[in-house]
Amino acid sequence: MADISSKVLAPKVALDFQDISRRLKSCPLPSQIDGVVGIATGGILPASLLAHQLDKPLELLYINYRHEDNRPRYDAPKLLRESPLSQAQGLKLLLVDDVSVTGQSLKLAKTLLKGHHVMTLVLKGRADYIIYPEVSSCVWWPWKLS
């Protein structure tokens, strides 16, 4: 049986808070946004930064799909807590996550936000707004402990 410590990990790109914040500030977002919705847990920090920068309310959708090591935890993303946003209608929302590879979490979130106009933003991957379109490798996020 191979020792897990002997595995060679792909190199990761290190990003820092200042650069992430600058890129978020310079992203050409629509002027009319009613609120920011972060997908917990990966989207909490970028959504918080955006909500603060835009002076908009922040809500979280507790959706989980992957373990910390990025292996799928479930067959498909799951909602872990009900969202208060399902009560309102017609808001212009910016849905934020850190990474979207398959798009499954964003797809579930958009379904849960039916009745709202939803635009998506990720730091890396596929969305309406992508903060690091040039990054295709894994990333060392400055808020991750390991």
VMD Tcl script that builds the backbone (N, CA, C; Angstrom):
set m [mol new atoms 438]
animate dup $m
set s [atomselect $m all]
$s set {name element resname resid chain x y z} {
  {N N MET 1 A 0.844 -1.178 0.000}
  {CA C MET 1 A 0.000 0.000 0.000}
  {C C MET 1 A 0.889 1.241 0.000}
  {N N ALA 2 A 0.649 2.157 -0.920}
  {CA C ALA 2 A 1.479 3.359 -1.052}
  {C C ALA 2 A 1.189 4.340 0.073}
  {N N ASP 3 A 2.250 4.960 0.555}
  {CA C ASP 3 A 2.120 5.986 1.584}
  {C C ASP 3 A 1.561 7.250 0.938}
  {N N ILE 4 A 0.507 7.828 1.553}
  {CA C ILE 4 A -0.127 9.019 0.980}
  {C C ILE 4 A 0.849 10.182 0.891}
  {N N SER 5 A 1.829 10.255 1.794}
  {CA C SER 5 A 2.789 11.355 1.766}
  {C C SER 5 A 3.737 11.259 0.575}
  {N N SER 6 A 3.791 10.105 -0.084}
  {CA C SER 6 A 4.681 9.962 -1.226}
  {C C SER 6 A 4.038 10.422 -2.530}
  {N N LYS 7 A 2.741 10.759 -2.478}
  {CA C LYS 7 A 2.076 11.244 -3.688}
  {C C LYS 7 A 2.628 12.607 -4.080}
  {N N VAL 8 A 2.802 12.805 -5.358}
  {CA C VAL 8 A 3.251 14.095 -5.855}
  {C C VAL 8 A 2.009 14.908 -6.182}
  {N N LEU 9 A 1.875 16.055 -5.517}
  {CA C LEU 9 A 0.723 16.910 -5.749}
  {C C LEU 9 A 1.040 17.914 -6.849}
  {N N ALA 10 A 0.026 18.239 -7.627}
  {CA C ALA 10 A 0.193 19.239 -8.678}
  {C C ALA 10 A 0.505 20.585 -8.025}
  {N N PRO 11 A 1.367 21.372 -8.656}
  {CA C PRO 11 A 1.690 22.672 -8.073}
  {C C PRO 11 A 0.438 23.552 -8.012}
  {N N LYS 12 A 0.345 24.329 -6.932}
  {CA C LYS 12 A -0.782 25.231 -6.753}
  {C C LYS 12 A -0.317 26.671 -6.919}
  {N N VAL 13 A -1.205 27.499 -7.414}
  {CA C VAL 13 A -0.952 28.926 -7.542}
  {C C VAL 13 A -1.349 29.581 -6.222}
  {N N ALA 14 A -0.475 30.405 -5.656}
  {CA C ALA 14 A -0.786 31.122 -4.425}
  {C C ALA 14 A -1.344 32.498 -4.775}
  {N N LEU 15 A -2.506 32.813 -4.219}
  {CA C LEU 15 A -3.127 34.125 -4.410}
  {C C LEU 15 A -3.229 34.794 -3.047}
  {N N ASP 16 A -3.176 36.127 -3.024}
  {CA C ASP 16 A -3.258 36.820 -1.738}
  {C C ASP 16 A -4.506 37.690 -1.664}
  {N N PHE 17 A -4.868 38.071 -0.433}
  {CA C PHE 17 A -6.078 38.858 -0.198}
  {C C PHE 17 A -6.095 40.162 -0.990}
  {N N GLN 18 A -4.967 40.859 -1.020}
  {CA C GLN 18 A -4.927 42.160 -1.687}
  {C C GLN 18 A -5.233 42.026 -3.173}
  {N N ASP 19 A -4.648 41.032 -3.816}
  {CA C ASP 19 A -4.893 40.852 -5.240}
  {C C ASP 19 A -6.336 40.426 -5.490}
  {N N ILE 20 A -6.844 39.519 -4.672}
  {CA C ILE 20 A -8.239 39.091 -4.819}
  {C C ILE 20 A -9.163 40.289 -4.642}
  {N N SER 21 A -8.929 41.091 -3.618}
  {CA C SER 21 A -9.752 42.266 -3.362}
  {C C SER 21 A -9.689 43.262 -4.520}
  {N N ARG 22 A -8.486 43.517 -5.039}
  {CA C ARG 22 A -8.335 44.436 -6.180}
  {C C ARG 22 A -9.104 43.932 -7.395}
  {N N ARG 23 A -8.983 42.646 -7.663}
  {CA C ARG 23 A -9.681 42.089 -8.827}
  {C C ARG 23 A -11.195 42.153 -8.652}
  {N N LEU 24 A -11.663 41.879 -7.451}
  {CA C LEU 24 A -13.105 41.979 -7.203}
  {C C LEU 24 A -13.587 43.413 -7.399}
  {N N LYS 25 A -12.819 44.382 -6.914}
  {CA C LYS 25 A -13.192 45.799 -7.065}
  {C C LYS 25 A -13.222 46.222 -8.520}
  {N N SER 26 A -12.326 45.678 -9.335}
  {CA C SER 26 A -12.235 46.110 -10.730}
  {C C SER 26 A -13.146 45.317 -11.674}
  {N N CYS 27 A -13.846 44.323 -11.152}
  {CA C CYS 27 A -14.737 43.520 -11.995}
  {C C CYS 27 A -15.925 44.382 -12.444}
  {N N PRO 28 A -16.207 44.422 -13.745}
  {CA C PRO 28 A -17.283 45.273 -14.270}
  {C C PRO 28 A -18.675 44.664 -14.015}
  {N N LEU 29 A -19.120 44.729 -12.778}
  {CA C LEU 29 A -20.425 44.179 -12.409}
  {C C LEU 29 A -21.544 45.140 -12.790}
  {N N PRO 30 A -22.746 44.619 -12.982}
  {CA C PRO 30 A -23.888 45.508 -13.251}
  {C C PRO 30 A -24.109 46.445 -12.058}
  {N N SER 31 A -24.591 47.641 -12.329}
  {CA C SER 31 A -24.771 48.623 -11.259}
  {C C SER 31 A -25.948 48.285 -10.355}
  {N N GLN 32 A -26.917 47.579 -10.866}
  {CA C GLN 32 A -28.103 47.256 -10.071}
  {C C GLN 32 A -28.033 45.831 -9.532}
  {N N ILE 33 A -27.577 45.698 -8.304}
  {CA C ILE 33 A -27.559 44.413 -7.620}
  {C C ILE 33 A -28.259 44.637 -6.280}
  {N N ASP 34 A -29.236 43.790 -5.969}
  {CA C ASP 34 A -29.964 43.927 -4.709}
  {C C ASP 34 A -29.259 43.224 -3.553}
  {N N GLY 35 A -28.488 42.183 -3.854}
  {CA C GLY 35 A -27.817 41.456 -2.796}
  {C C GLY 35 A -26.797 40.476 -3.339}
  {N N VAL 36 A -25.965 40.005 -2.443}
  {CA C VAL 36 A -24.924 39.032 -2.768}
  {C C VAL 36 A -25.244 37.746 -2.019}
  {N N VAL 37 A -25.129 36.619 -2.728}
  {CA C VAL 37 A -25.374 35.312 -2.137}
  {C C VAL 37 A -24.103 34.496 -2.284}
  {N N GLY 38 A -23.572 34.040 -1.160}
  {CA C GLY 38 A -22.376 33.219 -1.177}
  {C C GLY 38 A -22.731 31.762 -0.969}
  {N N ILE 39 A -22.072 30.884 -1.707}
  {CA C ILE 39 A -22.241 29.449 -1.497}
  {C C ILE 39 A -21.238 29.035 -0.424}
  {N N ALA 40 A -21.772 28.560 0.695}
  {CA C ALA 40 A -20.927 28.140 1.809}
  {C C ALA 40 A -20.410 26.734 1.555}
  {N N THR 41 A -19.134 26.509 1.731}
  {CA C THR 41 A -18.245 27.361 2.478}
  {C C THR 41 A -17.258 28.123 1.593}
  {N N GLY 42 A -16.978 27.609 0.417}
  {CA C GLY 42 A -15.957 28.228 -0.426}
  {C C GLY 42 A -16.265 29.649 -0.849}
  {N N GLY 43 A -17.535 29.987 -1.000}
  {CA C GLY 43 A -17.903 31.317 -1.463}
  {C C GLY 43 A -18.105 32.341 -0.375}
  {N N ILE 44 A -17.963 31.935 0.898}
  {CA C ILE 44 A -18.229 32.869 1.990}
  {C C ILE 44 A -17.308 34.084 1.934}
  {N N LEU 45 A -16.018 33.870 1.836}
  {CA C LEU 45 A -15.102 35.003 1.879}
  {C C LEU 45 A -15.218 35.908 0.644}
  {N N PRO 46 A -15.183 35.374 -0.583}
  {CA C PRO 46 A -15.324 36.293 -1.721}
  {C C PRO 46 A -16.686 37.000 -1.734}
  {N N ALA 47 A -17.748 36.313 -1.321}
  {CA C ALA 47 A -19.070 36.956 -1.273}
  {C C ALA 47 A -19.089 38.047 -0.211}
  {N N SER 48 A -18.440 37.817 0.910}
  {CA C SER 48 A -18.369 38.822 1.973}
  {C C SER 48 A -17.610 40.061 1.501}
  {N N LEU 49 A -16.484 39.841 0.824}
  {CA C LEU 49 A -15.725 40.978 0.286}
  {C C LEU 49 A -16.576 41.786 -0.694}
  {N N LEU 50 A -17.276 41.094 -1.580}
  {CA C LEU 50 A -18.109 41.789 -2.567}
  {C C LEU 50 A -19.274 42.523 -1.906}
  {N N ALA 51 A -19.945 41.887 -0.962}
  {CA C ALA 51 A -21.069 42.538 -0.277}
  {C C ALA 51 A -20.585 43.806 0.424}
  {N N HIS 52 A -19.419 43.730 1.037}
  {CA C HIS 52 A -18.850 44.904 1.706}
  {C C HIS 52 A -18.497 45.990 0.689}
  {N N GLN 53 A -17.820 45.602 -0.385}
  {CA C GLN 53 A -17.413 46.584 -1.399}
  {C C GLN 53 A -18.615 47.232 -2.075}
  {N N LEU 54 A -19.684 46.456 -2.293}
  {CA C LEU 54 A -20.873 46.974 -2.970}
  {C C LEU 54 A -21.889 47.578 -2.000}
  {N N ASP 55 A -21.654 47.429 -0.701}
  {CA C ASP 55 A -22.581 47.882 0.336}
  {C C ASP 55 A -23.969 47.274 0.120}
  {N N LYS 56 A -23.979 45.958 -0.054}
  {CA C LYS 56 A -25.219 45.201 -0.284}
  {C C LYS 56 A -25.358 44.119 0.775}
  {N N PRO 57 A -26.581 43.682 1.033}
  {CA C PRO 57 A -26.763 42.595 2.006}
  {C C PRO 57 A -26.174 41.287 1.495}
  {N N LEU 58 A -25.765 40.460 2.455}
  {CA C LEU 58 A -25.173 39.162 2.151}
  {C C LEU 58 A -26.047 38.062 2.728}
  {N N GLU 59 A -26.328 37.060 1.924}
  {CA C GLU 59 A -27.001 35.836 2.368}
  {C C GLU 59 A -26.098 34.673 1.993}
  {N N LEU 60 A -26.242 33.563 2.700}
  {CA C LEU 60 A -25.466 32.366 2.390}
  {C C LEU 60 A -26.394 31.218 2.049}
  {N N LEU 61 A -25.985 30.432 1.062}
  {CA C LEU 61 A -26.637 29.173 0.741}
  {C C LEU 61 A -25.695 28.070 1.201}
  {N N TYR 62 A -26.166 27.252 2.087}
  {CA C TYR 62 A -25.336 26.173 2.627}
  {C C TYR 62 A -25.488 24.942 1.744}
  {N N ILE 63 A -24.619 24.871 0.764}
  {CA C ILE 63 A -24.609 23.768 -0.198}
  {C C ILE 63 A -23.283 23.051 -0.037}
  {N N ASN 64 A -23.325 21.735 -0.005}
  {CA C ASN 64 A -22.083 20.990 0.105}
  {C C ASN 64 A -22.056 19.901 -0.945}
  {N N TYR 65 A -20.903 19.743 -1.547}
  {CA C TYR 65 A -20.709 18.707 -2.555}
  {C C TYR 65 A -19.415 17.954 -2.339}
  {N N ARG 66 A -18.369 18.663 -1.929}
  {CA C ARG 66 A -17.042 18.052 -1.869}
  {C C ARG 66 A -16.461 18.077 -0.455}
  {N N HIS 67 A -15.565 17.118 -0.219}
  {CA C HIS 67 A -14.752 17.105 0.992}
  {C C HIS 67 A -13.710 18.208 0.868}
  {N N GLU 68 A -13.013 18.494 1.955}
  {CA C GLU 68 A -11.930 19.482 1.932}
  {C C GLU 68 A -10.842 19.134 0.925}
  {N N ASP 69 A -10.611 17.828 0.695}
  {CA C ASP 69 A -9.569 17.414 -0.255}
  {C C ASP 69 A -10.079 17.391 -1.699}
  {N N ASN 70 A -11.284 17.915 -1.919}
  {CA C ASN 70 A -11.883 18.097 -3.244}
  {C C ASN 70 A -12.529 16.844 -3.824}
  {N N ARG 71 A -12.550 15.746 -3.096}
  {CA C ARG 71 A -13.270 14.558 -3.569}
  {C C ARG 71 A -14.762 14.779 -3.391}
  {N N PRO 72 A -15.587 14.319 -4.322}
  {CA C PRO 72 A -17.038 14.455 -4.121}
  {C C PRO 72 A -17.481 13.730 -2.855}
  {N N ARG 73 A -18.316 14.399 -2.065}
  {CA C ARG 73 A -18.868 13.841 -0.836}
  {C C ARG 73 A -20.207 13.159 -1.131}
  {N N TYR 74 A -20.927 13.697 -2.094}
  {CA C TYR 74 A -22.247 13.193 -2.475}
  {C C TYR 74 A -22.277 12.980 -3.985}
  {N N ASP 75 A -23.324 12.307 -4.478}
  {CA C ASP 75 A -23.494 12.141 -5.921}
  {C C ASP 75 A -23.752 13.480 -6.600}
  {N N ALA 76 A -24.415 14.380 -5.892}
  {CA C ALA 76 A -24.728 15.713 -6.409}
  {C C ALA 76 A -24.704 16.682 -5.226}
  {N N PRO 77 A -24.533 17.982 -5.492}
  {CA C PRO 77 A -24.559 18.949 -4.398}
  {C C PRO 77 A -25.868 18.869 -3.622}
  {N N LYS 78 A -25.781 19.127 -2.294}
  {CA C LYS 78 A -26.952 19.070 -1.424}
  {C C LYS 78 A -27.116 20.386 -0.675}
  {N N LEU 79 A -28.364 20.812 -0.526}
  {CA C LEU 79 A -28.676 21.950 0.321}
  {C C LEU 79 A -28.710 21.452 1.759}
  {N N LEU 80 A -27.927 22.083 2.640}
  {CA C LEU 80 A -27.826 21.637 4.021}
  {C C LEU 80 A -28.761 22.405 4.955}
  {N N ARG 81 A -29.174 23.621 4.558}
  {CA C ARG 81 A -30.090 24.457 5.344}
  {C C ARG 81 A -31.001 25.217 4.394}
  {N N GLU 82 A -32.235 25.423 4.806}
  {CA C GLU 82 A -33.166 26.214 3.995}
  {C C GLU 82 A -32.684 27.665 3.912}
  {N N SER 83 A -33.007 28.321 2.819}
  {CA C SER 83 A -32.592 29.699 2.597}
  {C C SER 83 A -33.771 30.645 2.791}
  {N N PRO 84 A -33.549 31.780 3.473}
  {CA C PRO 84 A -34.625 32.774 3.587}
  {C C PRO 84 A -34.933 33.453 2.255}
  {N N LEU 85 A -34.043 33.329 1.290}
  {CA C LEU 85 A -34.262 33.965 -0.012}
  {C C LEU 85 A -35.380 33.318 -0.802}
  {N N SER 86 A -35.780 32.112 -0.431}
  {CA C SER 86 A -36.851 31.450 -1.175}
  {C C SER 86 A -38.189 32.144 -0.947}
  {N N GLN 87 A -38.280 33.003 0.078}
  {CA C GLN 87 A -39.527 33.714 0.371}
  {C C GLN 87 A -39.711 34.942 -0.514}
  {N N ALA 88 A -38.628 35.607 -0.889}
  {CA C ALA 88 A -38.702 36.827 -1.699}
  {C C ALA 88 A -38.762 36.459 -3.180}
  {N N GLN 89 A -39.054 37.443 -4.019}
  {CA C GLN 89 A -39.104 37.231 -5.466}
  {C C GLN 89 A -38.557 38.455 -6.192}
  {N N GLY 90 A -37.987 38.229 -7.371}
  {CA C GLY 90 A -37.611 39.299 -8.279}
  {C C GLY 90 A -36.377 40.106 -7.931}
  {N N LEU 91 A -35.548 39.632 -7.018}
  {CA C LEU 91 A -34.333 40.364 -6.680}
  {C C LEU 91 A -33.242 40.115 -7.718}
  {N N LYS 92 A -32.365 41.094 -7.879}
  {CA C LYS 92 A -31.180 40.934 -8.732}
  {C C LYS 92 A -30.037 40.522 -7.816}
  {N N LEU 93 A -29.616 39.268 -7.950}
  {CA C LEU 93 A -28.647 38.696 -7.024}
  {C C LEU 93 A -27.356 38.312 -7.720}
  {N N LEU 94 A -26.260 38.509 -7.010}
  {CA C LEU 94 A -24.956 38.060 -7.473}
  {C C LEU 94 A -24.607 36.823 -6.654}
  {N N LEU 95 A -24.562 35.681 -7.312}
  {CA C LEU 95 A -24.279 34.393 -6.682}
  {C C LEU 95 A -22.779 34.140 -6.782}
  {N N VAL 96 A -22.121 33.899 -5.640}
  {CA C VAL 96 A -20.658 33.853 -5.589}
  {C C VAL 96 A -20.173 32.530 -5.004}
  {N N ASP 97 A -19.168 31.951 -5.665}
  {CA C ASP 97 A -18.470 30.785 -5.131}
  {C C ASP 97 A -16.988 30.964 -5.434}
  {N N ASP 98 A -16.149 30.172 -4.774}
  {CA C ASP 98 A -14.722 30.297 -5.044}
  {C C ASP 98 A -14.368 29.665 -6.384}
  {N N VAL 99 A -14.829 28.430 -6.609}
  {CA C VAL 99 A -14.480 27.687 -7.822}
  {C C VAL 99 A -15.727 27.009 -8.377}
  {N N SER 100 A -15.833 26.988 -9.693}
  {CA C SER 100 A -16.888 26.213 -10.339}
  {C C SER 100 A -16.254 25.417 -11.470}
  {N N VAL 101 A -16.128 24.115 -11.249}
  {CA C VAL 101 A -15.548 23.249 -12.266}
  {C C VAL 101 A -16.662 22.610 -13.086}
  {N N THR 102 A -17.535 21.885 -12.428}
  {CA C THR 102 A -18.632 21.220 -13.138}
  {C C THR 102 A -19.862 22.112 -13.236}
  {N N GLY 103 A -19.960 23.094 -12.365}
  {CA C GLY 103 A -21.119 23.978 -12.355}
  {C C GLY 103 A -22.314 23.430 -11.586}
  {N N GLN 104 A -22.158 22.263 -10.973}
  {CA C GLN 104 A -23.299 21.643 -10.299}
  {C C GLN 104 A -23.792 22.442 -9.094}
  {N N SER 105 A -22.891 22.988 -8.295}
  {CA C SER 105 A -23.320 23.774 -7.131}
  {C C SER 105 A -24.026 25.054 -7.569}
  {N N LEU 106 A -23.481 25.739 -8.574}
  {CA C LEU 106 A -24.138 26.944 -9.085}
  {C C LEU 106 A -25.512 26.610 -9.665}
  {N N LYS 107 A -25.601 25.488 -10.348}
  {CA C LYS 107 A -26.879 25.085 -10.941}
  {C C LYS 107 A -27.928 24.842 -9.849}
  {N N LEU 108 A -27.548 24.128 -8.798}
  {CA C LEU 108 A -28.477 23.903 -7.690}
  {C C LEU 108 A -28.867 25.230 -7.050}
  {N N ALA 109 A -27.902 26.097 -6.815}
  {CA C ALA 109 A -28.179 27.394 -6.193}
  {C C ALA 109 A -29.145 28.211 -7.048}
  {N N LYS 110 A -28.931 28.233 -8.357}
  {CA C LYS 110 A -29.835 28.981 -9.239}
  {C C LYS 110 A -31.246 28.404 -9.204}
  {N N THR 111 A -31.357 27.088 -9.100}
  {CA C THR 111 A -32.679 26.465 -8.974}
  {C C THR 111 A -33.344 26.911 -7.671}
  {N N LEU 112 A -32.567 26.956 -6.591}
  {CA C LEU 112 A -33.102 27.393 -5.299}
  {C C LEU 112 A -33.490 28.866 -5.307}
  {N N LEU 113 A -32.869 29.642 -6.179}
  {CA C LEU 113 A -33.140 31.079 -6.271}
  {C C LEU 113 A -34.110 31.410 -7.413}
  {N N LYS 114 A -34.874 30.408 -7.826}
  {CA C LYS 114 A -35.855 30.602 -8.902}
  {C C LYS 114 A -36.766 31.775 -8.531}
  {N N GLY 115 A -37.073 32.600 -9.497}
  {CA C GLY 115 A -37.888 33.783 -9.253}
  {C C GLY 115 A -37.056 35.038 -9.073}
  {N N HIS 116 A -35.734 34.880 -9.035}
  {CA C HIS 116 A -34.809 36.009 -8.942}
  {C C HIS 116 A -33.989 36.074 -10.224}
  {N N HIS 117 A -33.448 37.236 -10.516}
  {CA C HIS 117 A -32.495 37.373 -11.617}
  {C C HIS 117 A -31.115 37.115 -11.019}
  {N N VAL 118 A -30.470 36.020 -11.416}
  {CA C VAL 118 A -29.215 35.595 -10.798}
  {C C VAL 118 A -28.071 35.678 -11.799}
  {N N MET 119 A -27.008 36.382 -11.387}
  {CA C MET 119 A -25.756 36.421 -12.122}
  {C C MET 119 A -24.733 35.684 -11.268}
  {N N THR 120 A -23.814 34.966 -11.903}
  {CA C THR 120 A -22.845 34.172 -11.159}
  {C C THR 120 A -21.442 34.766 -11.265}
  {N N LEU 121 A -20.692 34.634 -10.166}
  {CA C LEU 121 A -19.308 35.086 -10.125}
  {C C LEU 121 A -18.508 34.041 -9.365}
  {N N VAL 122 A -17.384 33.650 -9.942}
  {CA C VAL 122 A -16.448 32.743 -9.270}
  {C C VAL 122 A -15.048 33.340 -9.365}
  {N N LEU 123 A -14.215 32.914 -8.452}
  {CA C LEU 123 A -12.824 33.347 -8.539}
  {C C LEU 123 A -12.121 32.608 -9.668}
  {N N LYS 124 A -12.489 31.333 -9.856}
  {CA C LYS 124 A -11.848 30.512 -10.885}
  {C C LYS 124 A -12.868 29.511 -11.398}
  {N N GLY 125 A -12.863 29.281 -12.704}
  {CA C GLY 125 A -13.765 28.290 -13.283}
  {C C GLY 125 A -14.691 28.899 -14.314}
  {N N ARG 126 A -15.974 28.488 -14.239}
  {CA C ARG 126 A -16.953 28.943 -15.234}
  {C C ARG 126 A -18.121 29.641 -14.551}
  {N N ALA 127 A -18.413 30.870 -15.008}
  {CA C ALA 127 A -19.528 31.655 -14.478}
  {C C ALA 127 A -19.719 32.864 -15.390}
  {N N ASP 128 A -20.696 33.710 -15.051}
  {CA C ASP 128 A -20.890 34.946 -15.811}
  {C C ASP 128 A -19.696 35.881 -15.644}
  {N N TYR 129 A -19.154 35.920 -14.424}
  {CA C TYR 129 A -17.988 36.756 -14.121}
  {C C TYR 129 A -16.930 35.856 -13.494}
  {N N ILE 130 A -15.717 35.913 -14.055}
  {CA C ILE 130 A -14.615 35.080 -13.574}
  {C C ILE 130 A -13.466 36.004 -13.203}
  {N N ILE 131 A -13.059 35.949 -11.950}
  {CA C ILE 131 A -12.031 36.869 -11.461}
  {C C ILE 131 A -10.629 36.466 -11.908}
  {N N TYR 132 A -10.357 35.166 -11.982}
  {CA C TYR 132 A -9.047 34.663 -12.428}
  {C C TYR 132 A -9.235 33.726 -13.620}
  {N N PRO 133 A -9.599 34.252 -14.783}
  {CA C PRO 133 A -9.811 33.373 -15.939}
  {C C PRO 133 A -8.530 32.693 -16.419}
  {N N GLU 134 A -7.395 33.268 -16.083}
  {CA C GLU 134 A -6.124 32.711 -16.550}
  {C C GLU 134 A -5.625 31.557 -15.680}
  {N N VAL 135 A -6.230 31.318 -14.537}
  {CA C VAL 135 A -5.770 30.270 -13.625}
  {C C VAL 135 A -6.546 28.987 -13.884}
  {N N SER 136 A -5.820 27.942 -14.271}
  {CA C SER 136 A -6.465 26.649 -14.507}
  {C C SER 136 A -6.024 25.597 -13.503}
  {N N SER 137 A -4.941 25.876 -12.780}
  {CA C SER 137 A -4.450 24.912 -11.792}
  {C C SER 137 A -5.163 25.116 -10.459}
  {N N CYS 138 A -4.847 24.259 -9.509}
  {CA C CYS 138 A -5.378 24.416 -8.158}
  {C C CYS 138 A -4.786 25.678 -7.529}
  {N N VAL 139 A -5.472 26.185 -6.506}
  {CA C VAL 139 A -5.088 27.452 -5.889}
  {C C VAL 139 A -4.911 27.272 -4.385}
  {N N TRP 140 A -3.909 27.970 -3.832}
  {CA C TRP 140 A -3.784 28.121 -2.382}
  {C C TRP 140 A -4.555 29.374 -2.032}
  {N N TRP 141 A -5.771 29.233 -1.499}
  {CA C TRP 141 A -6.557 30.392 -1.093}
  {C C TRP 141 A -6.007 30.895 0.239}
  {N N PRO 142 A -5.870 32.182 0.420}
  {CA C PRO 142 A -5.250 32.696 1.648}
  {C C PRO 142 A -6.063 32.436 2.915}
  {N N TRP 143 A -7.321 32.076 2.792}
  {CA C TRP 143 A -8.160 31.816 3.961}
  {C C TRP 143 A -8.211 30.332 4.351}
  {N N LYS 144 A -7.612 29.480 3.565}
  {CA C LYS 144 A -7.586 28.054 3.903}
  {C C LYS 144 A -6.510 27.785 4.936}
  {N N LEU 145 A -6.818 26.979 5.929}
  {CA C LEU 145 A -5.861 26.691 6.999}
  {C C LEU 145 A -4.831 25.650 6.595}
  {N N SER 146 A -5.184 24.770 5.662}
  {CA C SER 146 A -4.207 23.733 5.273}
  {C C SER 146 A -3.930 23.777 3.802}
}
mol reanalyze $m
mol bondsrecalc $m
mol representation Tube
mol addrep $m
